[in-house]
């Protein structure tokens, strides 16, 4: 009997017991937080792609200016979001950091409803997450001066270099990185190996 118990203990774990890829361990949190803030029809993978751009999904990440956690929130921004949700007590808790980051995205999403065209709204949301909404409003003013539609993201890209006190290359790269990251995720939100498509086929 003892031999059988020992033999059973030494057996390889089943597939369901195998550890997930660390990059996918917060998928349920991203999915639930996106549903809570944006509704079930919104593609939750966008926020995972954002987390990849922010911190490479590292919950211990710290920036040189003090942003913290997986979604790289400044403590002041976190406190502002947490003031509306008492459950968001700890900025360094990865699940709560994700919740707060997506709640902040939602706030920005609503603010861009009338100031962007529908197909470019997410670019404005992510850009203002990175650089602040005020910076993007300054960029829109500059676009108007150039007689360009300020609601189109491509026009913001055109005039970005002329906007004072904006580290525009960082913001533009950030938005592009999120767009690239979303193509690296399969239909379930798992990060695909290089050369694979969303259905797991080689290109």
WOTA-V109485 format. One record per backbone hydrogen bond with DSSP energy under -0.5 kcal/mol. NH is the residue of the N-H (numbers start at 1). CO is the residue of the C=O. E is the energy in kcal/mol with one decimal. If there is no record, write none. Layout:
((NH CO E) (NH CO E))
This chain:
((5 1 -2.0) (6 2 -2.5) (7 3 -2.5) (8 4 -2.4) (9 5 -1.9) (10 6 -1.4) (11 7 -0.6) (11 8 -0.8) (17 14 -1.0) (18 14 -0.7) (18 15 -1.0) (24 21 -2.5) (25 22 -1.1) (27 24 -1.6) (30 26 -2.5) (31 27 -2.9) (32 28 -2.6) (33 29 -2.7) (34 30 -2.4) (35 31 -2.1) (36 32 -2.3) (37 33 -2.2) (38 34 -3.2) (39 34 -0.7) (39 35 -1.4) (42 39 -1.1) (44 42 -1.0) (46 43 -1.6) (47 44 -1.3) (48 44 -1.1) (49 45 -2.7) (50 46 -1.7) (51 47 -2.4) (52 48 -2.3) (53 49 -1.7) (54 50 -2.5) (55 51 -2.5) (56 51 -0.7) (56 52 -1.1) (57 51 -1.5) (58 55 -0.8) (59 57 -0.7) (61 58 -1.6) (63 67 -2.2) (66 63 -1.3) (68 73 -2.5) (69 61 -2.0) (72 69 -1.4) (73 68 -2.1) (78 74 -2.7) (79 75 -2.6) (80 76 -1.8) (81 77 -2.3) (82 78 -3.3) (83 79 -1.6) (84 81 -1.5) (85 82 -1.2) (88 85 -1.8) (89 87 -1.9) (91 89 -0.6) (93 90 -1.2) (94 92 -0.6) (97 93 -2.7) (98 94 -2.2) (99 95 -2.3) (100 96 -2.6) (101 97 -2.4) (102 98 -2.5) (103 99 -2.1) (104 100 -2.3) (105 101 -2.1) (106 102 -2.2) (107 103 -1.9) (108 104 -2.2) (109 105 -3.0) (110 106 -2.2) (111 107 -1.6) (112 108 -1.5) (113 110 -1.2) (116 112 -0.6) (117 151 -2.0) (120 117 -1.7) (121 117 -0.6) (121 118 -1.0) (124 120 -1.7) (125 121 -2.2) (126 122 -2.7) (127 123 -2.6) (128 124 -2.2) (129 125 -1.6) (130 126 -1.7) (131 127 -2.9) (132 128 -1.8) (136 132 -1.4) (137 133 -2.3) (138 134 -2.1) (139 135 -1.9) (140 136 -2.1) (141 137 -2.0) (142 138 -2.0) (143 139 -2.1) (144 140 -2.3) (145 141 -1.9) (146 142 -1.3) (147 144 -1.9) (148 143 -2.6) (150 148 -0.6) (152 149 -1.4) (153 151 -0.5) (155 152 -0.9) (156 152 -1.3) (157 153 -2.3) (158 154 -1.5) (159 155 -1.6) (160 156 -1.0) (162 159 -1.8) (163 160 -1.7) (164 162 -0.6) (166 163 -1.0) (168 166 -2.4) (170 167 -0.6) (171 167 -1.6) (172 168 -3.1) (173 169 -2.2) (174 170 -2.0) (175 171 -2.4) (176 172 -2.2) (177 173 -2.6) (178 174 -1.9) (179 175 -1.8) (180 176 -2.3) (181 177 -2.8) (182 178 -2.0) (183 179 -0.8) (183 180 -0.7) (184 180 -0.6) (184 181 -1.3) (185 182 -1.0) (186 190 -2.8) (187 198 -0.7) (189 186 -2.0) (192 184 -3.1) (196 193 -1.8) (197 201 -1.4) (200 197 -2.2) (203 195 -1.6))
